[in-house]
Amino acid sequence: MHDAITIGVPVFVILFGILLNQRAVDKLESRMDARFNSVDSRIDRMKTEIDGRLDRIQSDLSQFYRDLGDHGARIEALEKRAS
């Protein structure tokens, strides 16, 4: 009986500790998953904002080059009239 208690109690305590540790790991894993999902959603929102800004910049640049071409044509017309 003494041997069973000497071996059984530490084994039981070790198994109980493993069980508690596994629960803590599961809780940590669920918290980390929630954090990663939050970060992923923020990154997705940032990508959407960046895409919108890039589209606006592209449209502004195309308007700029269109205006630049119009001004170039006007300058050439003025140069022809001046000569």
C-alpha positions in Angstrom: 0.0 0.0 0.0 2.8 2.3 0.9 4.4 1.8 -2.6 1.1 2.6 -4.3 0.8 5.9 -2.5 4.4 6.7 -3.1 4.1 6.1 -6.8 0.4 6.9 -7.3 0.2 10.4 -5.8 3.1 11.9 -7.8 1.8 10.3 -11.0 -1.7 11.7 -10.3 -0.3 15.2 -9.5 1.8 15.1 -12.7 -1.2 14.0 -14.8 -3.4 16.7 -13.2 -0.7 19.3 -14.0 -0.6 18.2 -17.6 -4.3 18.6 -17.8 -4.3 22.1 -16.3 -1.4 23.1 -18.6 -3.3 21.8 -21.6 -6.3 24.0 -20.7 -4.0 27.0 -20.4 -2.5 26.3 -23.8 -6.0 26.0 -25.3 -7.0 29.3 -23.8 -3.8 30.9 -25.0 -4.4 29.5 -28.5 -7.9 30.8 -28.7 -6.8 34.3 -27.5 -4.0 34.3 -30.1 -6.5 33.3 -32.8 -8.7 36.2 -31.9 -5.7 38.6 -32.0 -4.6 37.2 -35.4 -8.1 37.6 -36.8 -8.2 41.2 -35.6 -4.9 41.9 -37.2 -6.0 40.2 -40.4 -9.2 42.3 -40.6 -7.2 45.5 -40.0 -4.8 44.6 -42.8 -7.7 43.9 -45.1 -9.2 47.3 -44.3 -5.8 49.0 -44.9 -5.5 47.2 -48.3 -8.9 48.5 -49.3 -8.0 52.0 -48.3 -4.7 51.8 -50.1 -6.4 50.5 -53.2 -8.9 53.4 -53.1 -6.1 55.9 -52.7 -4.1 54.4 -55.5 -7.2 54.6 -57.8 -7.6 58.3 -56.9 -3.9 59.0 -57.5 -4.1 57.2 -60.9 -7.1 59.2 -61.9 -5.4 62.4 -60.8 -2.3 61.5 -62.8 -4.3 60.7 -65.9 -6.1 64.1 -65.6 -2.7 65.8 -65.1 -1.2 64.2 -68.2 -4.4 65.0 -70.2 -4.1 68.7 -69.1 -0.4 68.7 -69.8 -1.1 67.5 -73.3 -3.6 70.2 -73.8 -1.2 72.8 -72.6 1.5 71.4 -74.9 -0.8 71.8 -77.9 -1.7 75.4 -76.9 2.0 76.3 -76.5 2.8 74.9 -79.9 -0.1 76.9 -81.4 1.2 80.0 -79.7 4.7 79.4 -80.9 3.4 79.0 -84.5 1.5 82.2 -84.3 4.5 84.1 -82.9 6.8 83.0 -85.7 
